[in-house]
């Protein structure tokens, strides 16, 4: 499936980092994520019920981030993917999570992890494992 919903540059304040001060004080991160979904039904109907509500995904990620305390971008990204999969099922999805101010002397760029999960074909077509069989 080539259709995707894409959210770019979601700014998140999180308490993530190897240094104790990063976990105590917090810092800014930026997140891009995508969710594979057949967009044709919503394209034809113009109904939110026929697509995935990205505002809900943003709210869920912000809620997770508010309580998260961990050391690595890898763990932070895993938690985001778990959350999205829990909400939307076993669909294909991916993300890039960027630490905007890594505490590396003389470095003023960003550090990121890119992650992806592959869903099954039935999930990509809108079938949810928790849905009753038809």
N, CA, C and O atoms as CSV, one atom per row, in Angstrom:
chain,resi,resn,atom,element,x,y,z
A,1,UNK,N,N,0.853,-1.175,0.000
A,1,UNK,CA,C,0.000,0.000,0.000
A,1,UNK,C,C,0.891,1.227,0.000
A,1,UNK,O,O,1.866,1.304,0.747
A,2,UNK,N,N,0.551,2.171,-0.833
A,2,UNK,CA,C,1.381,3.373,-0.916
A,2,UNK,C,C,0.757,4.579,-0.216
A,2,UNK,O,O,1.436,5.590,-0.037
A,3,UNK,N,N,-0.514,4.505,0.186
A,3,UNK,CA,C,-1.140,5.630,0.880
A,3,UNK,C,C,-0.605,5.731,2.305
A,3,UNK,O,O,-0.419,4.723,2.988
A,4,UNK,N,N,-0.361,6.967,2.741
A,4,UNK,CA,C,0.141,7.208,4.099
A,4,UNK,C,C,-0.421,8.518,4.626
A,4,UNK,O,O,-0.651,9.464,3.873
A,5,UNK,N,N,-0.635,8.551,5.919
A,5,UNK,CA,C,-0.870,9.794,6.631
A,5,UNK,C,C,0.466,10.163,7.257
A,5,UNK,O,O,1.085,9.335,7.925
A,6,UNK,N,N,0.916,11.393,7.049
A,6,UNK,CA,C,2.234,11.827,7.501
A,6,UNK,C,C,2.086,13.050,8.406
A,6,UNK,O,O,1.402,14.013,8.060
A,7,UNK,N,N,2.732,12.997,9.559
A,7,UNK,CA,C,2.814,14.146,10.463
A,7,UNK,C,C,4.290,14.488,10.574
A,7,UNK,O,O,5.115,13.628,10.881
A,8,UNK,N,N,4.619,15.756,10.320
A,8,UNK,CA,C,6.018,16.183,10.363
A,8,UNK,C,C,6.227,17.260,11.413
A,8,UNK,O,O,5.379,18.123,11.640
A,9,UNK,N,N,7.387,17.174,12.040
A,9,UNK,CA,C,7.876,18.209,12.942
A,9,UNK,C,C,6.976,18.451,14.152
A,9,UNK,O,O,6.719,19.593,14.535
A,10,UNK,N,N,6.506,17.362,14.742
A,10,UNK,CA,C,5.774,17.456,16.004
A,10,UNK,C,C,6.794,17.752,17.103
A,10,UNK,O,O,7.675,16.933,17.367
A,11,UNK,N,N,6.682,18.908,17.740
A,11,UNK,CA,C,7.626,19.313,18.792
A,11,UNK,C,C,7.173,18.723,20.115
A,11,UNK,O,O,6.010,18.841,20.500
A,12,UNK,N,N,8.108,18.087,20.801
A,12,UNK,CA,C,7.808,17.413,22.061
A,12,UNK,C,C,8.851,17.778,23.105
A,12,UNK,O,O,10.051,17.748,22.831
A,13,UNK,N,N,8.393,18.122,24.296
A,13,UNK,CA,C,9.294,18.331,25.429
A,13,UNK,C,C,9.326,17.026,26.198
A,13,UNK,O,O,8.290,16.546,26.658
A,14,UNK,N,N,10.506,16.453,26.340
A,14,UNK,CA,C,10.602,15.141,26.986
A,14,UNK,C,C,11.821,15.087,27.895
A,14,UNK,O,O,12.777,15.846,27.736
A,15,UNK,N,N,11.760,14.178,28.842
A,15,UNK,CA,C,12.828,13.954,29.811
A,15,UNK,C,C,13.572,12.680,29.405
A,15,UNK,O,O,13.415,11.624,30.017
A,16,UNK,N,N,14.372,12.809,28.373
A,16,UNK,CA,C,15.068,11.669,27.781
A,16,UNK,C,C,16.528,12.042,27.585
A,16,UNK,O,O,16.838,13.110,27.056
A,17,UNK,N,N,17.419,11.164,28.011
A,17,UNK,CA,C,18.839,11.379,27.789
A,17,UNK,C,C,19.680,10.534,28.713
A,17,UNK,O,O,19.232,10.111,29.779
A,18,UNK,N,N,20.888,10.299,28.296
A,18,UNK,CA,C,21.817,9.512,29.102
A,18,UNK,C,C,22.268,10.301,30.323
A,18,UNK,O,O,22.466,9.733,31.397
A,19,UNK,N,N,22.430,11.601,30.159
A,19,UNK,CA,C,22.851,12.438,31.288
A,19,UNK,C,C,21.685,12.672,32.233
A,19,UNK,O,O,20.552,12.894,31.806
A,20,UNK,N,N,21.982,12.618,33.517
A,20,UNK,CA,C,20.943,12.821,34.535
A,20,UNK,C,C,20.231,14.160,34.345
A,20,UNK,O,O,19.014,14.238,34.513
A,21,UNK,N,N,20.964,15.199,34.002
A,21,UNK,CA,C,20.343,16.518,33.820
A,21,UNK,C,C,19.354,16.522,32.660
A,21,UNK,O,O,18.377,17.270,32.700
A,22,UNK,N,N,19.573,15.722,31.643
A,22,UNK,CA,C,18.628,15.637,30.523
A,22,UNK,C,C,17.297,15.047,31.000
A,22,UNK,O,O,16.224,15.508,30.611
A,23,UNK,N,N,17.388,14.027,31.841
A,23,UNK,CA,C,16.167,13.390,32.339
A,23,UNK,C,C,15.474,14.260,33.383
A,23,UNK,O,O,14.250,14.213,33.505
A,24,UNK,N,N,16.227,15.043,34.128
A,24,UNK,CA,C,15.631,15.914,35.143
A,24,UNK,C,C,15.025,17.179,34.536
A,24,UNK,O,O,13.885,17.530,34.837
A,25,UNK,N,N,15.781,17.856,33.689
A,25,UNK,CA,C,15.350,19.146,33.157
A,25,UNK,C,C,14.470,19.030,31.911
A,25,UNK,O,O,13.593,19.864,31.684
A,26,UNK,N,N,14.707,18.000,31.113
A,26,UNK,CA,C,13.979,17.850,29.863
A,26,UNK,C,C,14.599,18.658,28.734
A,26,UNK,O,O,15.477,19.491,28.959
A,27,UNK,N,N,14.130,18.401,27.512
A,27,UNK,CA,C,14.638,19.081,26.331
A,27,UNK,C,C,13.678,18.863,25.168
A,27,UNK,O,O,12.775,18.030,25.243
A,28,UNK,N,N,13.881,19.617,24.095
A,28,UNK,CA,C,13.017,19.521,22.923
A,28,UNK,C,C,13.446,18.401,21.988
A,28,UNK,O,O,14.632,18.157,21.765
A,29,UNK,N,N,12.444,17.736,21.458
A,29,UNK,CA,C,12.604,16.720,20.430
A,29,UNK,C,C,11.659,17.065,19.288
A,29,UNK,O,O,10.700,17.816,19.468
A,30,UNK,N,N,11.932,16.517,18.128
A,30,UNK,CA,C,11.047,16.701,16.985
A,30,UNK,C,C,10.752,15.317,16.410
A,30,UNK,O,O,11.653,14.489,16.270
A,31,UNK,N,N,9.491,15.075,16.080
A,31,UNK,CA,C,9.061,13.762,15.620
A,31,UNK,C,C,8.310,13.884,14.294
A,31,UNK,O,O,7.408,14.708,14.148
A,32,UNK,N,N,8.698,13.055,13.344
A,32,UNK,CA,C,7.923,12.826,12.128
A,32,UNK,C,C,7.434,11.387,12.223
A,32,UNK,O,O,8.184,10.502,12.635
A,33,UNK,N,N,6.180,11.148,11.844
A,33,UNK,CA,C,5.712,9.761,11.784
A,33,UNK,C,C,4.738,9.598,10.642
A,33,UNK,O,O,4.120,10.560,10.186
A,34,UNK,N,N,4.610,8.358,10.182
A,34,UNK,CA,C,3.649,8.049,9.133
A,34,UNK,C,C,2.919,6.761,9.462
A,34,UNK,O,O,3.443,5.862,10.119
A,35,UNK,N,N,1.676,6.709,8.974
A,35,UNK,CA,C,0.807,5.545,9.166
A,35,UNK,C,C,0.269,5.133,7.806
A,35,UNK,O,O,-0.323,5.949,7.100
A,36,UNK,N,N,0.469,3.882,7.435
A,36,UNK,CA,C,-0.065,3.385,6.167
A,36,UNK,C,C,-1.559,3.134,6.320
A,36,UNK,O,O,-1.995,2.497,7.279
A,37,UNK,N,N,-2.329,3.633,5.381
A,37,UNK,CA,C,-3.781,3.454,5.430
A,37,UNK,C,C,-4.346,3.716,4.041
A,37,UNK,O,O,-3.867,4.596,3.327
A,38,UNK,N,N,-5.348,2.964,3.667
A,38,UNK,CA,C,-6.023,3.175,2.396
A,38,UNK,C,C,-6.833,4.467,2.498
A,38,UNK,O,O,-7.835,4.518,3.212
A,39,UNK,N,N,-6.408,5.495,1.796
A,39,UNK,CA,C,-7.045,6.809,1.894
A,39,UNK,C,C,-8.171,7.013,0.879
A,39,UNK,O,O,-8.861,8.032,0.910
A,40,UNK,N,N,-8.351,6.054,-0.009
A,40,UNK,CA,C,-9.393,6.199,-1.028
A,40,UNK,C,C,-10.811,6.322,-0.444
A,40,UNK,O,O,-11.568,7.176,-0.905
A,41,UNK,N,N,-11.199,5.512,0.544
A,41,UNK,CA,C,-12.553,5.670,1.095
A,41,UNK,C,C,-12.808,7.081,1.640
A,41,UNK,O,O,-13.866,7.656,1.381
A,42,UNK,N,N,-11.862,7.642,2.384
A,42,UNK,CA,C,-12.042,9.002,2.907
A,42,UNK,C,C,-11.976,10.032,1.786
A,42,UNK,O,O,-12.657,11.057,1.831
A,43,UNK,N,N,-11.157,9.754,0.792
A,43,UNK,CA,C,-11.077,10.651,-0.354
A,43,UNK,C,C,-12.396,10.753,-1.088
A,43,UNK,O,O,-12.739,11.806,-1.626
A,44,UNK,N,N,-13.128,9.665,-1.109
A,44,UNK,CA,C,-14.432,9.656,-1.785
A,44,UNK,C,C,-15.555,10.177,-0.890
A,44,UNK,O,O,-16.439,10.896,-1.356
A,45,UNK,N,N,-15.523,9.814,0.400
A,45,UNK,CA,C,-16.644,10.143,1.288
A,45,UNK,C,C,-16.493,11.478,2.016
A,45,UNK,O,O,-17.493,12.086,2.400
A,46,UNK,N,N,-15.263,11.938,2.210
A,46,UNK,CA,C,-14.963,13.131,3.002
A,46,UNK,C,C,-15.400,12.959,4.454
A,46,UNK,O,O,-15.786,13.929,5.106
A,47,UNK,N,N,-15.339,11.711,4.968
A,47,UNK,CA,C,-15.745,11.390,6.334
A,47,UNK,C,C,-14.524,10.984,7.162
A,47,UNK,O,O,-13.730,10.143,6.740
A,48,UNK,N,N,-14.380,11.592,8.348
A,48,UNK,CA,C,-13.285,11.259,9.248
A,48,UNK,C,C,-13.326,9.782,9.655
A,48,UNK,O,O,-12.282,9.174,9.890
A,49,UNK,N,N,-14.509,9.215,9.735
A,49,UNK,CA,C,-14.650,7.810,10.131
A,49,UNK,C,C,-13.984,6.858,9.127
A,49,UNK,O,O,-13.735,5.697,9.454
A,50,UNK,N,N,-13.697,7.331,7.926
A,50,UNK,CA,C,-13.094,6.487,6.897
A,50,UNK,C,C,-11.581,6.602,6.827
A,50,UNK,O,O,-10.957,6.084,5.901
A,51,UNK,N,N,-10.991,7.279,7.803
A,51,UNK,CA,C,-9.540,7.436,7.811
A,51,UNK,C,C,-9.024,7.312,9.242
A,51,UNK,O,O,-9.785,6.972,10.148
A,52,UNK,N,N,-7.753,7.582,9.448
A,52,UNK,CA,C,-7.153,7.583,10.780
A,52,UNK,C,C,-7.055,9.029,11.254
A,52,UNK,O,O,-6.581,9.893,10.516
A,53,UNK,N,N,-7.489,9.290,12.454
A,53,UNK,CA,C,-7.506,10.641,13.010
A,53,UNK,C,C,-6.111,10.990,13.533
A,53,UNK,O,O,-5.727,10.558,14.621
A,54,UNK,N,N,-5.356,11.769,12.758
A,54,UNK,CA,C,-3.997,12.103,13.163
A,54,UNK,C,C,-3.957,13.023,14.381
A,54,UNK,O,O,-2.966,13.024,15.113
A,55,UNK,N,N,-5.013,13.806,14.614
A,55,UNK,CA,C,-5.065,14.647,15.819
A,55,UNK,C,C,-5.077,13.775,17.069
A,55,UNK,O,O,-4.490,14.132,18.091
A,56,UNK,N,N,-5.742,12.642,16.984
A,56,UNK,CA,C,-5.758,11.701,18.104
A,56,UNK,C,C,-4.362,11.125,18.342
A,56,UNK,O,O,-3.930,10.985,19.486
A,57,UNK,N,N,-3.664,10.796,17.264
A,57,UNK,CA,C,-2.301,10.275,17.397
A,57,UNK,C,C,-1.391,11.309,18.064
A,57,UNK,O,O,-0.608,10.972,18.952
A,58,UNK,N,N,-1.497,12.560,17.636
A,58,UNK,CA,C,-0.685,13.624,18.225
A,58,UNK,C,C,-0.980,13.753,19.723
A,58,UNK,O,O,-0.055,13.856,20.528
A,59,UNK,N,N,-2.239,13.750,20.093
A,59,UNK,CA,C,-2.618,13.869,21.504
A,59,UNK,C,C,-2.083,12.695,22.317
A,59,UNK,O,O,-1.588,12.897,23.426
A,60,UNK,N,N,-2.171,11.484,21.795
A,60,UNK,CA,C,-1.675,10.305,22.503
A,60,UNK,C,C,-0.159,10.367,22.696
A,60,UNK,O,O,0.351,10.013,23.759
A,61,UNK,N,N,0.547,10.815,21.677
A,61,UNK,CA,C,2.008,10.911,21.769
A,61,UNK,C,C,2.401,11.979,22.784
A,61,UNK,O,O,3.330,11.783,23.567
A,62,UNK,N,N,1.698,13.102,22.771
A,62,UNK,CA,C,1.991,14.148,23.767
A,62,UNK,C,C,1.730,13.656,25.183
A,62,UNK,O,O,2.488,13.967,26.102
A,63,UNK,N,N,0.665,12.893,25.358
A,63,UNK,CA,C,0.356,12.334,26.680
A,63,UNK,C,C,1.463,11.382,27.132
A,63,UNK,O,O,1.900,11.438,28.281
A,64,UNK,N,N,1.910,10.519,26.241
A,64,UNK,CA,C,3.011,9.604,26.554
A,64,UNK,C,C,4.260,10.381,26.940
A,64,UNK,O,O,4.908,10.070,27.940
A,65,UNK,N,N,4.593,11.383,26.153
A,65,UNK,CA,C,5.817,12.151,26.355
A,65,UNK,C,C,5.819,12.880,27.689
A,65,UNK,O,O,6.873,13.039,28.304
A,66,UNK,N,N,4.668,13.318,28.138
A,66,UNK,CA,C,4.577,14.053,29.402
A,66,UNK,C,C,5.022,13.215,30.603
A,66,UNK,O,O,5.504,13.761,31.595
A,67,UNK,N,N,4.862,11.902,30.517
A,67,UNK,CA,C,5.201,11.050,31.655
A,67,UNK,C,C,6.452,10.195,31.436
A,67,UNK,O,O,6.894,9.508,32.356
A,68,UNK,N,N,7.013,10.228,30.258
A,68,UNK,CA,C,8.137,9.359,29.913
A,68,UNK,C,C,9.447,9.850,30.528
A,68,UNK,O,O,9.757,11.040,30.486
A,69,UNK,N,N,10.196,8.933,31.090
A,69,UNK,CA,C,11.551,9.185,31.576
A,69,UNK,C,C,12.388,7.996,31.121
A,69,UNK,O,O,12.154,6.863,31.541
A,70,UNK,N,N,13.372,8.264,30.254
A,70,UNK,CA,C,14.243,7.176,29.800
A,70,UNK,C,C,15.568,7.757,29.308
A,70,UNK,O,O,15.750,8.974,29.277
A,71,UNK,N,N,16.480,6.879,28.930
A,71,UNK,CA,C,17.820,7.306,28.533
A,71,UNK,C,C,17.999,7.451,27.027
A,71,UNK,O,O,18.697,8.360,26.578
A,72,UNK,N,N,17.383,6.572,26.237
A,72,UNK,CA,C,17.756,6.517,24.820
A,72,UNK,C,C,16.627,6.909,23.869
A,72,UNK,O,O,15.445,6.730,24.164
A,73,UNK,N,N,17.026,7.441,22.732
A,73,UNK,CA,C,16.077,7.698,21.644
A,73,UNK,C,C,15.435,6.396,21.176
A,73,UNK,O,O,14.273,6.373,20.772
A,74,UNK,N,N,16.197,5.330,21.236
A,74,UNK,CA,C,15.677,4.028,20.816
A,74,UNK,C,C,14.472,3.614,21.662
A,74,UNK,O,O,13.464,3.142,21.136
A,75,UNK,N,N,14.593,3.796,22.972
A,75,UNK,CA,C,13.476,3.434,23.849
A,75,UNK,C,C,12.297,4.381,23.657
A,75,UNK,O,O,11.150,3.939,23.596
A,76,UNK,N,N,12.568,5.661,23.562
A,76,UNK,CA,C,11.530,6.661,23.328
A,76,UNK,C,C,10.764,6.311,22.045
A,76,UNK,O,O,9.533,6.302,22.034
A,77,UNK,N,N,11.493,6.026,20.977
A,77,UNK,CA,C,10.838,5.699,19.697
A,77,UNK,C,C,10.053,4.389,19.785
A,77,UNK,O,O,8.986,4.265,19.183
A,78,UNK,N,N,10.567,3.430,20.520
A,78,UNK,CA,C,9.856,2.153,20.700
A,78,UNK,C,C,8.517,2.378,21.395
A,78,UNK,O,O,7.504,1.795,21.009
A,79,UNK,N,N,8.521,3.212,22.405
A,79,UNK,CA,C,7.278,3.521,23.123
A,79,UNK,C,C,6.265,4.210,22.215
A,79,UNK,O,O,5.071,3.922,22.293
A,80,UNK,N,N,6.729,5.119,21.353
A,80,UNK,CA,C,5.827,5.787,20.413
A,80,UNK,C,C,5.247,4.772,19.435
A,80,UNK,O,O,4.041,4.773,19.189
A,81,UNK,N,N,6.083,3.910,18.876
A,81,UNK,CA,C,5.590,2.892,17.945
A,81,UNK,C,C,4.602,1.939,18.627
A,81,UNK,O,O,3.574,1.590,18.047
A,82,UNK,N,N,4.913,1.525,19.844
A,82,UNK,CA,C,3.994,0.659,20.602
A,82,UNK,C,C,2.637,1.337,20.780
A,82,UNK,O,O,1.591,0.713,20.608
A,83,UNK,N,N,2.670,2.602,21.121
A,83,UNK,CA,C,1.433,3.367,21.334
A,83,UNK,C,C,0.613,3.453,20.050
A,83,UNK,O,O,-0.596,3.223,20.066
A,84,UNK,N,N,1.268,3.783,18.943
A,84,UNK,CA,C,0.556,3.887,17.664
A,84,UNK,C,C,-0.004,2.532,17.235
A,84,UNK,O,O,-1.121,2.444,16.725
A,85,UNK,N,N,0.777,1.487,17.443
A,85,UNK,CA,C,0.301,0.153,17.082
A,85,UNK,C,C,-0.861,-0.275,17.975
A,85,UNK,O,O,-1.805,-0.912,17.507
A,86,UNK,N,N,-0.795,0.066,19.233
A,86,UNK,CA,C,-1.892,-0.257,20.154
A,86,UNK,C,C,-3.175,0.436,19.707
A,86,UNK,O,O,-4.257,-0.144,19.797
A,87,UNK,N,N,-3.062,1.660,19.231
A,87,UNK,CA,C,-4.245,2.425,18.825
A,87,UNK,C,C,-4.773,2.025,17.452
A,87,UNK,O,O,-5.983,1.899,17.266
A,88,UNK,N,N,-3.877,1.826,16.493
A,88,UNK,CA,C,-4.298,1.626,15.101
A,88,UNK,C,C,-4.151,0.199,14.595
A,88,UNK,O,O,-4.551,-0.095,13.468
A,89,UNK,N,N,-3.591,-0.686,15.395
A,89,UNK,CA,C,-3.435,-2.070,14.977
A,89,UNK,C,C,-2.109,-2.299,14.268
A,89,UNK,O,O,-1.233,-1.435,14.255
A,90,UNK,N,N,-1.985,-3.471,13.686
A,90,UNK,CA,C,-0.727,-3.908,13.077
A,90,UNK,C,C,-0.574,-3.369,11.659
A,90,UNK,O,O,-0.396,-4.139,10.714
A,91,UNK,N,N,-0.643,-2.056,11.511
A,91,UNK,CA,C,-0.442,-1.434,10.206
A,91,UNK,C,C,1.031,-1.076,10.044
A,91,UNK,O,O,1.764,-1.000,11.030
A,92,UNK,N,N,1.461,-0.857,8.821
A,92,UNK,CA,C,2.817,-0.367,8.595
A,92,UNK,C,C,2.906,1.070,9.078
A,92,UNK,O,O,1.984,1.863,8.890
A,93,UNK,N,N,4.026,1.388,9.699
A,93,UNK,CA,C,4.228,2.733,10.238
A,93,UNK,C,C,5.716,2.987,10.371
A,93,UNK,O,O,6.523,2.058,10.348
A,94,UNK,N,N,6.065,4.232,10.507
A,94,UNK,CA,C,7.463,4.577,10.702
A,94,UNK,C,C,7.592,5.929,11.355
A,94,UNK,O,O,6.630,6.691,11.446
A,95,UNK,N,N,8.804,6.217,11.812
A,95,UNK,CA,C,9.048,7.508,12.448
A,95,UNK,C,C,10.500,7.900,12.322
A,95,UNK,O,O,11.377,7.070,12.082
A,96,UNK,N,N,10.731,9.192,12.492
A,96,UNK,CA,C,12.065,9.729,12.735
A,96,UNK,C,C,11.943,10.613,13.959
A,96,UNK,O,O,11.168,11.570,13.971
A,97,UNK,N,N,12.706,10.293,14.981
A,97,UNK,CA,C,12.706,11.040,16.232
A,97,UNK,C,C,14.057,11.730,16.353
A,97,UNK,O,O,15.105,11.085,16.324
A,98,UNK,N,N,14.015,13.067,16.490
A,98,UNK,CA,C,15.238,13.869,16.527
A,98,UNK,C,C,15.430,14.553,17.879
A,98,UNK,O,O,14.507,15.155,18.429
A,99,UNK,N,N,16.639,14.445,18.394
A,99,UNK,CA,C,17.059,15.184,19.594
A,99,UNK,C,C,17.666,16.481,19.062
A,99,UNK,O,O,18.658,16.461,18.333
A,100,UNK,N,N,17.065,17.598,19.432
A,100,UNK,CA,C,17.426,18.868,18.804
A,100,UNK,C,C,18.678,19.528,19.379
A,100,UNK,O,O,19.265,20.402,18.741
A,101,UNK,N,N,19.086,19.121,20.568
A,101,UNK,CA,C,20.276,19.732,21.174
A,101,UNK,C,C,21.067,18.673,21.934
A,101,UNK,O,O,21.137,18.699,23.163
A,102,UNK,N,N,21.654,17.754,21.201
A,102,UNK,CA,C,22.441,16.696,21.840
A,102,UNK,C,C,23.640,17.312,22.563
A,102,UNK,O,O,24.328,18.166,22.004
A,103,UNK,N,N,23.892,16.881,23.805
A,103,UNK,CA,C,24.986,17.470,24.591
A,103,UNK,C,C,26.349,16.907,24.183
A,103,UNK,O,O,27.005,16.200,24.947
A,104,UNK,N,N,26.753,17.242,22.961
A,104,UNK,CA,C,28.045,16.804,22.443
A,104,UNK,C,C,28.885,18.063,22.219
A,104,UNK,O,O,28.500,18.919,21.423
A,105,UNK,N,N,30.016,18.193,22.900
A,105,UNK,CA,C,30.832,19.401,22.756
A,105,UNK,C,C,31.173,19.695,21.291
A,105,UNK,O,O,31.626,18.817,20.555
A,106,UNK,N,N,30.947,20.942,20.888
A,106,UNK,CA,C,31.286,21.373,19.537
A,106,UNK,C,C,30.325,20.915,18.452
A,106,UNK,O,O,30.604,21.109,17.269
A,107,UNK,N,N,29.199,20.312,18.826
A,107,UNK,CA,C,28.227,19.794,17.852
A,107,UNK,C,C,26.931,20.574,17.991
A,107,UNK,O,O,26.376,20.668,19.086
A,108,UNK,N,N,26.445,21.132,16.892
A,108,UNK,CA,C,25.195,21.884,16.965
A,108,UNK,C,C,24.144,21.354,15.988
A,108,UNK,O,O,23.202,22.068,15.643
A,109,UNK,N,N,24.299,20.130,15.552
A,109,UNK,CA,C,23.314,19.500,14.673
A,109,UNK,C,C,22.280,18.729,15.477
A,109,UNK,O,O,22.137,18.926,16.683
A,110,UNK,N,N,21.571,17.859,14.800
A,110,UNK,CA,C,20.596,17.002,15.464
A,110,UNK,C,C,21.042,15.555,15.357
A,110,UNK,O,O,21.811,15.186,14.469
A,111,UNK,N,N,20.549,14.750,16.274
A,111,UNK,CA,C,20.773,13.313,16.273
A,111,UNK,C,C,19.406,12.667,16.170
A,111,UNK,O,O,18.461,13.119,16.816
A,112,UNK,N,N,19.281,11.614,15.368
A,112,UNK,CA,C,17.965,11.019,15.146
A,112,UNK,C,C,18.042,9.507,15.072
A,112,UNK,O,O,19.091,8.922,14.802
A,113,UNK,N,N,16.890,8.891,15.322
A,113,UNK,CA,C,16.693,7.483,15.012
A,113,UNK,C,C,15.524,7.394,14.032
A,113,UNK,O,O,14.554,8.147,14.128
A,114,UNK,N,N,15.636,6.480,13.113
A,114,UNK,CA,C,14.549,6.186,12.184
A,114,UNK,C,C,14.121,4.755,12.429
A,114,UNK,O,O,14.953,3.849,12.477
A,115,UNK,N,N,12.834,4.555,12.583
A,115,UNK,CA,C,12.286,3.237,12.896
A,115,UNK,C,C,11.113,2.952,11.981
A,115,UNK,O,O,10.461,3.869,11.482
A,116,UNK,N,N,10.852,1.683,11.769
A,116,UNK,CA,C,9.725,1.297,10.933
A,116,UNK,C,C,9.177,-0.045,11.410
A,116,UNK,O,O,9.926,-0.920,11.846
A,117,UNK,N,N,7.878,-0.185,11.321
A,117,UNK,CA,C,7.224,-1.469,11.577
A,117,UNK,C,C,6.361,-1.800,10.384
A,117,UNK,O,O,5.704,-0.934,9.806
A,118,UNK,N,N,6.375,-3.053,10.030
A,118,UNK,CA,C,5.587,-3.504,8.896
A,118,UNK,C,C,4.353,-4.227,9.399
A,118,UNK,O,O,4.440,-5.148,10.211
A,119,UNK,N,N,3.209,-3.798,8.908
A,119,UNK,CA,C,1.955,-4.436,9.292
A,119,UNK,C,C,1.617,-5.567,8.349
A,119,UNK,O,O,2.316,-5.810,7.365
A,120,UNK,N,N,0.528,-6.259,8.665
A,120,UNK,CA,C,0.072,-7.307,7.764
A,120,UNK,C,C,-0.918,-6.716,6.763
A,120,UNK,O,O,-1.448,-5.626,6.978
A,121,UNK,N,N,-1.162,-7.425,5.684
A,121,UNK,CA,C,-2.016,-6.920,4.603
A,121,UNK,C,C,-3.434,-6.651,5.076
A,121,UNK,O,O,-4.046,-5.673,4.646
A,122,UNK,N,N,-3.972,-7.493,5.948
A,122,UNK,CA,C,-5.352,-7.285,6.399
A,122,UNK,C,C,-5.459,-6.027,7.259
A,122,UNK,O,O,-6.473,-5.332,7.205
A,123,UNK,N,N,-4.432,-5.726,8.048
A,123,UNK,CA,C,-4.472,-4.512,8.865
A,123,UNK,C,C,-4.402,-3.280,7.976
A,123,UNK,O,O,-5.069,-2.280,8.241
A,124,UNK,N,N,-3.598,-3.351,6.927
A,124,UNK,CA,C,-3.469,-2.215,6.026
A,124,UNK,C,C,-4.769,-1.926,5.290
A,124,UNK,O,O,-4.994,-0.796,4.858
A,125,UNK,N,N,-5.615,-2.913,5.143
A,125,UNK,CA,C,-6.887,-2.723,4.460
A,125,UNK,C,C,-7.992,-2.309,5.425
A,125,UNK,O,O,-9.161,-2.245,5.044
A,126,UNK,N,N,-7.625,-2.029,6.666
A,126,UNK,CA,C,-8.604,-1.535,7.619
A,126,UNK,C,C,-9.116,-2.592,8.594
A,126,UNK,O,O,-9.899,-2.265,9.485
A,127,UNK,N,N,-8.698,-3.844,8.452
A,127,UNK,CA,C,-9.108,-4.893,9.364
A,127,UNK,C,C,-8.381,-4.732,10.680
A,127,UNK,O,O,-7.162,-4.562,10.699
A,128,UNK,N,N,-9.105,-4.782,11.772
A,128,UNK,CA,C,-8.501,-4.679,13.095
A,128,UNK,C,C,-8.638,-6.019,13.791
A,128,UNK,O,O,-9.704,-6.633,13.740
A,129,UNK,N,N,-7.592,-6.480,14.435
A,129,UNK,CA,C,-7.652,-7.773,15.124
A,129,UNK,C,C,-8.694,-7.778,16.226
A,129,UNK,O,O,-9.241,-8.832,16.554
A,130,UNK,N,N,-8.976,-6.625,16.800
A,130,UNK,CA,C,-9.977,-6.566,17.867
A,130,UNK,C,C,-11.392,-6.398,17.320
A,130,UNK,O,O,-12.350,-6.332,18.090
A,131,UNK,N,N,-11.528,-6.327,15.983
A,131,UNK,CA,C,-12.859,-6.209,15.377
A,131,UNK,C,C,-13.487,-7.592,15.283
A,131,UNK,O,O,-12.781,-8.579,15.074
A,132,UNK,N,N,-14.804,-7.674,15.436
A,132,UNK,CA,C,-15.448,-8.963,15.270
A,132,UNK,C,C,-15.333,-9.421,13.808
A,132,UNK,O,O,-15.362,-8.609,12.883
A,133,UNK,N,N,-15.206,-10.694,13.632
A,133,UNK,CA,C,-15.107,-11.233,12.274
A,133,UNK,C,C,-16.422,-11.039,11.553
A,133,UNK,O,O,-17.494,-11.129,12.152
A,134,UNK,N,N,-16.328,-10.765,10.232
A,134,UNK,CA,C,-17.568,-10.596,9.480
A,134,UNK,C,C,-17.896,-11.834,8.699
A,134,UNK,O,O,-18.910,-11.875,8.002
